[in-house]
Amino acid sequence: QVRLVESGGGLVQAGGSLRLSCTTSGRRFSQSAVGWFRQTPGKETEREIVAAISFSGDRSEYADSVKGRFTISRDNAKNTVYLQMNNLKPEDTALYYCAAQYTLMETWYSLDRNHYADWGQGTQVTVSS
């Protein structure tokens, strides 16, 4: 199992920006699709998709709630996937997790959390109004 580490969370005012990073020492990360998910207070049993990216980096998809504000990208040479979050809103407040799934298909990714085997511990993002 691959251990993922998220960083970059924090407290920001509405309209501000943060960049989250997801990294690992695992060798297969560069051949893994990665998804960012978030879990909001009071909904501990739900982790909703934010964005996902294929291991080639050529394909990605976003939740409707973040389209136009968030950008997912990756640097396979650094074993890191990023989530750039702009124009943050109070409703973006959540614990953000990255998840990875090794795959042989360079264009594959999933929006379903059940399709990801490896998870990080999460990084907290709090947006004040």
GUMAR-453738 format. One record per residue (C-alpha): residue in one letter; residue number from 1; x, z, y. Coordinates in Angstrom, 2 decimals, m for minus. Layout:
# residues N
<node><r>A</r><k>NUM</k><X>X</X><Z>Z</Z><Y>Y</Y></node>
...
END
This chain:
# residues 129
<node><r>Q</r><k>1</k><X>0.00</X><Z>0.00</Z><Y>0.00</Y></node>
<node><r>V</r><k>2</k><X>1.26</X><Z>m0.88</Z><Y>3.47</Y></node>
<node><r>R</r><k>3</k><X>1.39</X><Z>1.79</Z><Y>6.16</Y></node>
<node><r>L</r><k>4</k><X>0.25</X><Z>0.55</Z><Y>9.55</Y></node>
<node><r>V</r><k>5</k><X>0.93</X><Z>2.31</Z><Y>12.84</Y></node>
<node><r>E</r><k>6</k><X>m1.17</X><Z>1.76</Z><Y>15.96</Y></node>
<node><r>S</r><k>7</k><X>0.01</X><Z>2.61</Z><Y>19.46</Y></node>
<node><r>G</r><k>8</k><X>m0.86</X><Z>1.92</Z><Y>23.07</Y></node>
<node><r>G</r><k>9</k><X>m4.09</X><Z>3.85</Z><Y>23.42</Y></node>
<node><r>G</r><k>10</k><X>m4.80</X><Z>6.15</Z><Y>26.32</Y></node>
<node><r>L</r><k>11</k><X>m7.07</X><Z>7.03</Z><Y>29.20</Y></node>
<node><r>V</r><k>12</k><X>m7.89</X><Z>4.29</Z><Y>31.69</Y></node>
<node><r>Q</r><k>13</k><X>m10.45</X><Z>3.73</Z><Y>34.41</Y></node>
<node><r>A</r><k>14</k><X>m13.16</X><Z>1.15</Z><Y>34.04</Y></node>
<node><r>G</r><k>15</k><X>m11.79</X><Z>m2.27</Z><Y>34.92</Y></node>
<node><r>G</r><k>16</k><X>m8.33</X><Z>m1.36</Z><Y>33.75</Y></node>
<node><r>S</r><k>17</k><X>m6.23</X><Z>m2.75</Z><Y>30.91</Y></node>
<node><r>L</r><k>18</k><X>m4.43</X><Z>m1.54</Z><Y>27.82</Y></node>
<node><r>R</r><k>19</k><X>m2.40</X><Z>m3.27</Z><Y>25.15</Y></node>
<node><r>L</r><k>20</k><X>m2.60</X><Z>m1.92</Z><Y>21.64</Y></node>
<node><r>S</r><k>21</k><X>0.08</X><Z>m2.62</Z><Y>19.06</Y></node>
<node><r>C</r><k>22</k><X>m0.10</X><Z>m2.53</Z><Y>15.29</Y></node>
<node><r>T</r><k>23</k><X>3.16</X><Z>m2.53</Z><Y>13.43</Y></node>
<node><r>T</r><k>24</k><X>4.57</X><Z>m1.83</Z><Y>10.00</Y></node>
<node><r>S</r><k>25</k><X>7.76</X><Z>m1.91</Z><Y>8.03</Y></node>
<node><r>G</r><k>26</k><X>6.02</X><Z>m3.68</Z><Y>5.17</Y></node>
<node><r>R</r><k>27</k><X>7.50</X><Z>m7.02</Z><Y>4.19</Y></node>
<node><r>R</r><k>28</k><X>4.17</X><Z>m8.71</Z><Y>3.58</Y></node>
<node><r>F</r><k>29</k><X>2.72</X><Z>m8.10</Z><Y>7.03</Y></node>
<node><r>S</r><k>30</k><X>3.74</X><Z>m11.54</Z><Y>8.24</Y></node>
<node><r>Q</r><k>31</k><X>1.60</X><Z>m12.95</Z><Y>5.42</Y></node>
<node><r>S</r><k>32</k><X>m1.38</X><Z>m10.70</Z><Y>6.09</Y></node>
<node><r>A</r><k>33</k><X>m4.52</X><Z>m11.28</Z><Y>8.08</Y></node>
<node><r>V</r><k>34</k><X>m5.11</X><Z>m8.46</Z><Y>10.54</Y></node>
<node><r>G</r><k>35</k><X>m8.26</X><Z>m7.05</Z><Y>12.04</Y></node>
<node><r>W</r><k>36</k><X>m8.83</X><Z>m4.55</Z><Y>14.83</Y></node>
<node><r>F</r><k>37</k><X>m11.80</X><Z>m2.25</Z><Y>14.34</Y></node>
<node><r>R</r><k>38</k><X>m13.18</X><Z>0.62</Z><Y>16.37</Y></node>
<node><r>Q</r><k>39</k><X>m15.13</X><Z>3.74</Z><Y>15.68</Y></node>
<node><r>T</r><k>40</k><X>m17.17</X><Z>5.43</Z><Y>18.40</Y></node>
<node><r>P</r><k>41</k><X>m18.09</X><Z>9.10</Z><Y>18.76</Y></node>
<node><r>G</r><k>42</k><X>m21.16</X><Z>9.99</Z><Y>16.80</Y></node>
<node><r>K</r><k>43</k><X>m20.71</X><Z>6.97</Z><Y>14.53</Y></node>
<node><r>E</r><k>44</k><X>m17.95</X><Z>8.24</Z><Y>12.29</Y></node>
<node><r>T</r><k>45</k><X>m19.26</X><Z>6.28</Z><Y>9.32</Y></node>
<node><r>E</r><k>46</k><X>m19.16</X><Z>2.96</Z><Y>11.14</Y></node>
<node><r>R</r><k>47</k><X>m16.13</X><Z>0.90</Z><Y>12.03</Y></node>
<node><r>E</r><k>48</k><X>m17.10</X><Z>m2.21</Z><Y>13.90</Y></node>
<node><r>I</r><k>49</k><X>m15.00</X><Z>m5.32</Z><Y>14.13</Y></node>
<node><r>V</r><k>50</k><X>m13.31</X><Z>m6.02</Z><Y>17.45</Y></node>
<node><r>A</r><k>51</k><X>m11.12</X><Z>m9.00</Z><Y>16.59</Y></node>
<node><r>A</r><k>52</k><X>m9.30</X><Z>m10.58</Z><Y>13.68</Y></node>
<node><r>I</r><k>53</k><X>m6.44</X><Z>m13.02</Z><Y>13.30</Y></node>
<node><r>S</r><k>54</k><X>m5.03</X><Z>m15.08</Z><Y>10.46</Y></node>
<node><r>F</r><k>55</k><X>m1.42</X><Z>m14.61</Z><Y>9.40</Y></node>
<node><r>S</r><k>56</k><X>m0.50</X><Z>m17.98</Z><Y>10.86</Y></node>
<node><r>G</r><k>57</k><X>m1.90</X><Z>m16.79</Z><Y>14.19</Y></node>
<node><r>D</r><k>58</k><X>m3.75</X><Z>m20.07</Z><Y>14.57</Y></node>
<node><r>R</r><k>59</k><X>m7.22</X><Z>m18.67</Z><Y>13.95</Y></node>
<node><r>S</r><k>60</k><X>m8.91</X><Z>m15.68</Z><Y>15.49</Y></node>
<node><r>E</r><k>61</k><X>m12.39</X><Z>m14.41</Z><Y>16.23</Y></node>
<node><r>Y</r><k>62</k><X>m13.92</X><Z>m11.73</Z><Y>18.43</Y></node>
<node><r>A</r><k>63</k><X>m16.96</X><Z>m9.53</Z><Y>18.55</Y></node>
<node><r>D</r><k>64</k><X>m19.44</X><Z>m10.76</Z><Y>21.16</Y></node>
<node><r>S</r><k>65</k><X>m19.02</X><Z>m7.52</Z><Y>23.10</Y></node>
<node><r>V</r><k>66</k><X>m15.33</X><Z>m8.18</Z><Y>23.81</Y></node>
<node><r>K</r><k>67</k><X>m15.18</X><Z>m11.98</Z><Y>24.12</Y></node>
<node><r>G</r><k>68</k><X>m13.47</X><Z>m13.05</Z><Y>27.29</Y></node>
<node><r>R</r><k>69</k><X>m11.95</X><Z>m9.59</Z><Y>27.81</Y></node>
<node><r>F</r><k>70</k><X>m9.81</X><Z>m8.93</Z><Y>24.72</Y></node>
<node><r>T</r><k>71</k><X>m7.11</X><Z>m11.10</Z><Y>23.18</Y></node>
<node><r>I</r><k>72</k><X>m5.58</X><Z>m10.66</Z><Y>19.74</Y></node>
<node><r>S</r><k>73</k><X>m2.13</X><Z>m12.08</Z><Y>19.07</Y></node>
<node><r>R</r><k>74</k><X>0.79</X><Z>m11.55</Z><Y>16.75</Y></node>
<node><r>D</r><k>75</k><X>4.56</X><Z>m11.77</Z><Y>16.61</Y></node>
<node><r>N</r><k>76</k><X>5.51</X><Z>m12.07</Z><Y>12.96</Y></node>
<node><r>A</r><k>77</k><X>9.21</X><Z>m11.80</Z><Y>13.75</Y></node>
<node><r>K</r><k>78</k><X>8.46</X><Z>m8.29</Z><Y>15.03</Y></node>
<node><r>N</r><k>79</k><X>5.89</X><Z>m7.47</Z><Y>12.37</Y></node>
<node><r>T</r><k>80</k><X>3.44</X><Z>m6.66</Z><Y>15.16</Y></node>
<node><r>V</r><k>81</k><X>m0.11</X><Z>m7.59</Z><Y>16.09</Y></node>
<node><r>Y</r><k>82</k><X>m1.38</X><Z>m6.92</Z><Y>19.60</Y></node>
<node><r>L</r><k>83</k><X>m4.76</X><Z>m6.38</Z><Y>21.15</Y></node>
<node><r>Q</r><k>84</k><X>m4.73</X><Z>m7.00</Z><Y>24.89</Y></node>
<node><r>M</r><k>85</k><X>m7.77</X><Z>m5.35</Z><Y>26.45</Y></node>
<node><r>N</r><k>86</k><X>m8.73</X><Z>m6.26</Z><Y>30.00</Y></node>
<node><r>N</r><k>87</k><X>m11.65</X><Z>m5.29</Z><Y>32.18</Y></node>
<node><r>L</r><k>88</k><X>m12.29</X><Z>m2.25</Z><Y>30.04</Y></node>
<node><r>K</r><k>89</k><X>m15.72</X><Z>m0.63</Z><Y>30.10</Y></node>
<node><r>P</r><k>90</k><X>m16.80</X><Z>2.92</Z><Y>29.24</Y></node>
<node><r>E</r><k>91</k><X>m18.54</X><Z>1.55</Z><Y>26.15</Y></node>
<node><r>D</r><k>92</k><X>m15.12</X><Z>0.44</Z><Y>24.85</Y></node>
<node><r>T</r><k>93</k><X>m14.24</X><Z>4.10</Z><Y>24.36</Y></node>
<node><r>A</r><k>94</k><X>m13.42</X><Z>4.52</Z><Y>20.68</Y></node>
<node><r>L</r><k>95</k><X>m10.78</X><Z>5.18</Z><Y>18.09</Y></node>
<node><r>Y</r><k>96</k><X>m9.16</X><Z>1.81</Z><Y>17.42</Y></node>
<node><r>Y</r><k>97</k><X>m7.79</X><Z>0.95</Z><Y>13.99</Y></node>
<node><r>C</r><k>98</k><X>m5.82</X><Z>m2.00</Z><Y>12.73</Y></node>
<node><r>A</r><k>99</k><X>m6.19</X><Z>m3.21</Z><Y>9.18</Y></node>
<node><r>A</r><k>100</k><X>m4.26</X><Z>m5.75</Z><Y>7.14</Y></node>
<node><r>Q</r><k>101</k><X>m4.92</X><Z>m7.80</Z><Y>4.06</Y></node>
<node><r>Y</r><k>102</k><X>m2.25</X><Z>m9.80</Z><Y>2.28</Y></node>
<node><r>T</r><k>103</k><X>m3.38</X><Z>m13.35</Z><Y>1.57</Y></node>
<node><r>L</r><k>104</k><X>m1.99</X><Z>m16.67</Z><Y>0.39</Y></node>
<node><r>M</r><k>105</k><X>m4.26</X><Z>m18.52</Z><Y>2.82</Y></node>
<node><r>E</r><k>106</k><X>m2.61</X><Z>m18.83</Z><Y>6.20</Y></node>
<node><r>T</r><k>107</k><X>m5.90</X><Z>m19.52</Z><Y>8.00</Y></node>
<node><r>W</r><k>108</k><X>m7.95</X><Z>m16.77</Z><Y>6.38</Y></node>
<node><r>Y</r><k>109</k><X>m9.26</X><Z>m13.68</Z><Y>8.12</Y></node>
<node><r>S</r><k>110</k><X>m12.37</X><Z>m11.55</Z><Y>7.78</Y></node>
<node><r>L</r><k>111</k><X>m14.71</X><Z>m9.63</Z><Y>10.08</Y></node>
<node><r>D</r><k>112</k><X>m15.72</X><Z>m7.34</Z><Y>7.20</Y></node>
<node><r>R</r><k>113</k><X>m13.82</X><Z>m4.06</Z><Y>7.02</Y></node>
<node><r>N</r><k>114</k><X>m14.28</X><Z>m4.00</Z><Y>3.25</Y></node>
<node><r>H</r><k>115</k><X>m11.96</X><Z>m6.99</Z><Y>2.96</Y></node>
<node><r>Y</r><k>116</k><X>m8.96</X><Z>m5.08</Z><Y>4.27</Y></node>
<node><r>A</r><k>117</k><X>m6.84</X><Z>m2.91</Z><Y>1.99</Y></node>
<node><r>D</r><k>118</k><X>m4.35</X><Z>m1.37</Z><Y>4.41</Y></node>
<node><r>W</r><k>119</k><X>m5.27</X><Z>0.74</Z><Y>7.43</Y></node>
<node><r>G</r><k>120</k><X>m3.59</X><Z>2.70</Z><Y>10.17</Y></node>
<node><r>Q</r><k>121</k><X>m4.52</X><Z>6.14</Z><Y>11.48</Y></node>
<node><r>G</r><k>122</k><X>m6.00</X><Z>4.87</Z><Y>14.71</Y></node>
<node><r>T</r><k>123</k><X>m5.24</X><Z>5.16</Z><Y>18.41</Y></node>
<node><r>Q</r><k>124</k><X>m7.70</X><Z>6.61</Z><Y>20.91</Y></node>
<node><r>V</r><k>125</k><X>m8.90</X><Z>4.56</Z><Y>23.85</Y></node>
<node><r>T</r><k>126</k><X>m10.92</X><Z>6.35</Z><Y>26.52</Y></node>
<node><r>V</r><k>127</k><X>m12.38</X><Z>4.49</Z><Y>29.47</Y></node>
<node><r>S</r><k>128</k><X>m13.70</X><Z>6.56</Z><Y>32.35</Y></node>
<node><r>S</r><k>129</k><X>m16.39</X><Z>5.31</Z><Y>34.70</Y></node>
END
